[in-house]
């Protein structure tokens, strides 16, 4: 697995862990890297994790210049497939594609 793909997956799991445990973000990061096996087992079986892939995709679309939009969308969709179902990945793809077309591409001066 490529480094950025691994980083996205780790970020997804950390965000999810912080959300469901209501722990401070820095504590969730420490617990994740310390190997909190209970959390890892729960992450592997919870479809809600995929909702965070959408957030990661939106962040990459809006705030990174070194990641092509198609790559950001594809990576988010792949995470949704891994942690959700077919409908989850379609939903993530639809949302990110709409954001890319309406908010990002429309506001870009070089796109006409």
HUBELGI-V619934 format. One record per residue. PHI is phi as a letter, one per 30 degrees, with the letter a starting at -180 (999 if undefined). D_FIRST is the distance of its C-alpha to the first C-alpha in whole Angstrom. Layout:
BEGIN
{{PHI;D_FIRST} {PHI;D_FIRST}}
END
This chain:
BEGIN
{{999;0} {d;4} {d;7} {d;9} {d;7} {d;6} {d;10} {d;11} {d;10} {d;12} {d;15} {e;15} {d;16} {d;18} {e;20} {d;21} {d;22} {d;24} {d;26} {d;27} {c;28} {h;30} {d;29} {d;29} {e;25} {d;25} {d;26} {d;23} {d;21} {d;23} {d;23} {d;19} {d;18} {d;21} {i;19} {d;22} {d;21} {d;24} {d;22} {d;18} {d;20} {d;22} {e;19} {d;17} {b;21} {c;22} {d;22} {d;23} {e;19} {d;19} {d;21} {d;20} {d;17} {d;20} {d;21} {d;18} {d;18} {d;22} {e;21} {d;19} {d;21} {d;24} {b;24} {b;21} {c;22} {c;19} {c;17} {e;19} {e;20} {d;18} {d;15} {e;16} {d;17} {d;15} {d;12} {d;15} {d;16} {d;12} {d;13} {d;16} {d;16} {d;14} {c;16} {b;19} {b;21} {e;22} {d;24} {d;22} {d;20} {d;23} {d;24} {e;21} {e;21} {d;25} {d;25} {d;23} {d;24} {d;28} {d;27} {d;26} {d;29} {d;31} {c;31} {c;29} {d;30} {d;33} {d;33} {d;32} {d;35} {d;34} {c;33} {c;36}}
END
